[in-house]
């Protein structure tokens, strides 16, 4: 069956290759990638040859691994011999080897080795559309049944904001949790460290995750349309959290704009928003599972934070307890840097991780779909939410503006009663891909 793009990628770069394919499919560009699209029982080499022949262009995911791969060389050579255009997507700053240079010295490189990856994939999708002679509206309905192709441009327009606001998280696997070396180095209390173990392998399908947490402005639209008006929240007094019956998402005790993350929302409030938003958009949204959240936060890294092990770069990537906060709260333990914010910062104020996600650490704790369990013993290994255990308490991840350095780690987990609201808790949306 014909397809728009053949993805030529080394098995060692499979996570990136899957991300490329998933991103193109979100944009309505059909792609073929091994081993996903090889039929069970089919001969591998023949399937590859047929898939390249049936493709309208070939995207070469180029890296040092691709440089030395005989399979990549054969795939590129096949495309050249069949006059199939090649678009090289370079994910590492390396020149082609002499072997590959013979075939790909002419096409212009699309360099994608600086984060965020999704920005480069958007440009790649645009280049492929031009190559295929598609408009964005054409691409949105490409490959659908004939009846679906009669949709008007207005009916497919709603897909455009999602491409901007959601990041494609590639399929893959990772080691979830932390080891004793990390928690000892970070001086994590024993109880909290035990919550992050045992480390275990989790394998996940590709999914969509919002680049930002839900903002105060977005929640305001929901409240205005539905009349939903939650009130009563735990606020920070300067020395402890204390319940206030009058505090709410509109009055958290500090100034916010519509671009700040909504706070003082419970798990139940988040679910109410998601039900409304799903109906509004005509798609099913949800909270991410805890495993999805950590996998996305790490973005392929194994360090304590997605920028490295040290907290010294915190102020480039995350809004946590820092010297700015220490000016107001002198007793705090803080990172030795200054980010300019005591409380919440507008979403997207700091550098994203490698997958284009902002504020995965810091700013606000983020609700997940999982019930609370005090260790990972018996946890799902497929990335799904853990729906047994203490379901009156739900897992929160990521730390917040109030988070001291050891709280702002990719493996860090805690829990909050599902009906409770806190001045440093919010949420972001996820969506399952077909």
N, C-alpha and C positions, 0 to 999 in steps of 0.2 A: 504494500500500500504506500502511495506517495506521501511524503511529508515535507515540510518546509526546510527543516534543518537537521543535519547529522552532527552530533556532538562527538568530536574526536578528543578523547581525554585519557591520560594515563590512569591506571587503576590506583596509583598513589595520590592522585588528585581528585578522587571520586566525589568527595564531599562538595568541592567547588563545581565539578561537572554537573552534579545533581541540582545544585543551586541555579546554575545557568539554565538548565533545561526547565526547571520549575518556573523560573522568572519569565522565560519566553512563553510558556504555556499560559501564564496569567495574562499575558498580552495578546493571546489568541494566535500565537505562532506555534505550529505543531513541530515537535522535535522527536528525534530517535536517539536513544542512548543505551549502550550496553552496560550491564546485562539486563536492565529492566525490560527492554523490548525484544529480547530474543525469546522465541517461543520455546516452551519446554520440549526437549527432545530434538530441537533443531540443531544443525551443525553450525558451530560458532563462526568459523571463517566464512562460510557461504552466506550466513545471515548478515555479516558485516558488509560483504561485497554488495549484496542485494540492497541493503539499506543505503549505502553511499550512492549507488546507481539511481535509486528512487528519490534522492534528496535534491532540493533546489539550490542549496548551498551547504557548505561545511564550515562549522565553527571549530577552530583549533584552539583548545584550551592549553596555552603554551606555558611551560615551566622547565626547570632543569630536568625533571622526570621525563617530560615529553621529548626533550633533546636526545635522550639515550634509549628511547623506546622503539624497538623494531616495528611494533604494531602500529604506532603512530605514523612512522615513516611510510608503511604500506598503505595506510588509510589516506594519507595526503597524496601519495603517488597515484592512487586509484582516482581520487577526485581530479587531479591534474589531467590524467589521461582521458577522463570523461568530460572535460571542460566544465566542471562544476566549480563555481566561485568559492574561494577560501577566505574566511574572515578570521584572522588570528587575534585571539584574546589573550594577552600576555599577563599572567598572574604572578610572575616573578621577574625581576629586573635582570634577565639573562639574555645574551644573544643566541640565535639559533646555531646549532652545530653545523659543521660543513655539510653533513649529510642532508639536513633539513633545509639549509640555506639555498640549496639548488632549486628546491620546490617553492619556497615561500619568501624569497628575497624581495619580491615586487609588492605584494599587498601591504597596505598601511596597517600597522599594529594599532589595536585598541588596548592601551595600557590600563590594567585594572589591579595593580598591586598596591595602590593606596586606598585605604578605607574612606567611605563605606562602599562595599562591593555593589550594592543595589543601584547606586548612582551610575556606575559603569554599565550595569546590565540594562538600565533604561536606555542608555545611548546605544548599546548593542541592538536592542529591540527596534529602535528607530532606524538604525542602519539596515537591518534585515528587512523591515517593512519597505524601505525605499528600494532595496534590491529586488524584492518580490513585486513591487508596484502596488503595495497596499497602502490605504489610508488607515489611521487608527481605528476608525469605525469598521472598515473592512476586516481588520485583524480581529476585532472583538467578536465577530460572528464567524470567522474562518473555521472550517472543519465541522460546523454544526449541521444538523439536518436541514433539508431545503426549507421546511416551514419556519425554522428559527431564523434563516437568513433574510426573511422578509421583515425582520424587526426594523423599526425606524431608527435614525440616528439618536433621537431623543431617548429611546428605550435602552440603548447601550451606553448612554452618557454616564449613567451612575457608576459604571465600572472604573471610570477615570480617577476619581478621588481615591478609591481604594488602592490603586497602583501607586499613588503618591504617599499614602498614609500607612500602608502595611508593607512589611518586609517579608520576602520569601525566605523561610528558614529551611535549609536543605536537609534532606534525609541523611541519617548517619548514626553513629553511636559514640558514647563517651562514658567515662568513669564518673558516676554521680557521687557527690559527697567529698569528704576530705580525709586525709590520713593524719596520724598522730604527729608527724613531723610538722605539718602546717599549723595545727592547733596549738602545739607547744611553742613554736616560734612566735605565733601571734598572741600568746598569752590568753587564749580562749578559756573561760571557765570550764571545768570538767564536764558539767551537765550539758552545756551547750555543745561541746565537742562530741559528746556521745550521741547527740541528736543527728550528727552529720555522718554517722557510720552505721553499718559497714559500707565502705566504698563498694560500688557494684556497677556492672556494665548495663547500660540502657540503650536500646536501639529504637530509633524514632523514624516515622514517616515525615516527609516534608509537610509544613503547615505555614500559615500566615500569622504574623504577630505584629501588633501595632508598633510603629516606631516610637511613639510617645504614650505616656499615660493619658487617660481621659482628663481633659482640662475643666477648669471651673466654668468656662464659657459653654462648653459642650454639655455639661451637667445642667447648666442654667436653662438651656433649650428644653431638655427633658422635663425639668421641673415646671417650666412655664406651660408646656403642652399638656402635661398629665396632672398637674396640681400636686405632685409628689413633694412633700415638705418634711423630710426627716429632721429631727432636732434632738439635742442632747449628745454630748461628746466628752471624752476625756481630753483635757487640755494640759499644757505644760505650764506649771507655775513658776518655774525657775529652779526648782529642786525636786519636783515629783510630778507624776500625772495625777490629776484630780478631776472628778466628774463635774461637769457643768450642765445644768438642765437647759440653759439658753444657748450654749455654743452649738453651731451647726456649720455646714459647708459655706454659708454666706458670711458667717462671723466666727472665724477660727481663733481670733485673738491677735492676728497680725494682718497686715495689708497684703492683698493679692489682686492681680488683674485676671482677665478672662484667659490669659495664656499660661497662668500658673496651674499646677495639677490640682484637681479637686481633692480636698481632704475632708475629714469628719464624715466619711462614708463607711458603712458596715459592709460585710459580705452580702447581706440581704439587700442593701441599697444597690450594690453593684449588680446583682442579679436582676433587680427591677429595671435598672438602666439598660442592661443588655437585652432584656425582653423587648423593651420599647424600641431600642436601636435596631434590632434584628427585623422587627416589623416595618420600621421606617425604610430600611435599606433593601428589604426583600431577600435577605441572606441570613443564615444562622451564625451568629457570633456567640462567643463563650469566653469564660476565663481560661487562661492557660493552665495546664497541669503543672505540678511542681517540677516534674522532670523536664517538660518543655521549657519552663522558665529558666532553669539552670543551664540547660543545653544552649539555649539562645543567648543567655548572658555570657557564657564562656566564649561563644563564637569560635570554637576550635582551640581555645587555649586550655592549658592545664595548670596555670599559675593561680595564686590565690585571688587575683583580680584580673579582669580582662586586659588591663594594661601592664600587668606584671605582678611580682610578689610584694613589692614595696608600696607603702602608702604615700610616699613622697610626691608622686605624680597625681595624687587624688584630686587636687584642685583643677587639673586639666580635664578630668573625666567625670567627676561626681561632686554633688553638693552634699557634703557631710560635715561633721564637727571639725572645725578648722580654726585658725587664728582669728578670723572674723567673728566666729561664734564665741570664742574665748573672751573677746572684748566685752561681750554682754554677760557671759556665764563663766566667770574666772575659774571656777572649780573644775571645769570640764577637762578631760583628756582629749587632745585634738591632734590632727595631722599638722605637721609643721609647714603649712602653706596657707595662702589666703585666697578665698574664692569670691569674696564680696557679698555673700549672702548669709544672713543669720537663720532665716526660716526658709520657706520654699523659694526656688528660682523658677522663672518661666521654663516650660518644657523645651528641651533642645538647646539649653544655654551652654552645655558642656560637650566635649568631643564624644562621638558615638563609638561603639565597639566595631569590630571588623565586619559585622553583618548589618551595620547601619541602624542599630538600636540605641536610643538615647536614654540616659538616666536609669539604666538597669541596676546600677548601684547608686544609692543616695537619693535625695529629694523626698521620696515617699516610699514607705513599705508598700508592697503590692500584693493584693489578695490573689490566691490561686484557688483552683477547684478542689484541692485535696483535703480530706479529713486529717486531723492531727494524729500522728503516731510518733512515739518517742525515740524510735530508731528506724533504720531502713530494713530491719529483719522482716522478710515477707513482702517487700515493696514490689510493685509491678516493674517488669523489665522492658515493657513495650512503649513506655512514654505516656501511658494513660493515667488518668487521675486515680488516686487511691481513695476509694469510696467506702472503706470500712475503717473502724477505729473510733476515735472521738470526733464524731461529725458535728457536735455542737461547737467545736473549735476548728478553725480552718487555718491552713498554712499561709504565712506571709513571708515574702522574700525581699531581699535587696537592701534593707536598711533605709535610712532617711536622713533628712537635714540634721537630725539630732544624733546621728550614728557616730560613735567613736570608731577609730580605725579598724579594730578587729571585727566590728559588726558589718563593715562594708567589704564583704568577700563573696565570691560567687557561690560558695558552698553553704553559706550561713543560712539557717532556717529558724523560724520561730512560729508562734501561733497566737491567735486572738479569737475570743468567742465570736461566733458569726454575727451576733446582733450588736456587738459593741462598735463604737466609733472612736477613732483617735485622731488627734490633730496632725499626725504624721502618716496617715494611711490613705492610700488611693488604689487605683487599679488600671490595667490596660487590657485591651481586647485581643482575642485570638480567633482564628477561623480555620476549620478543617478544609483541606484541599480534597477534591474528588479523587 
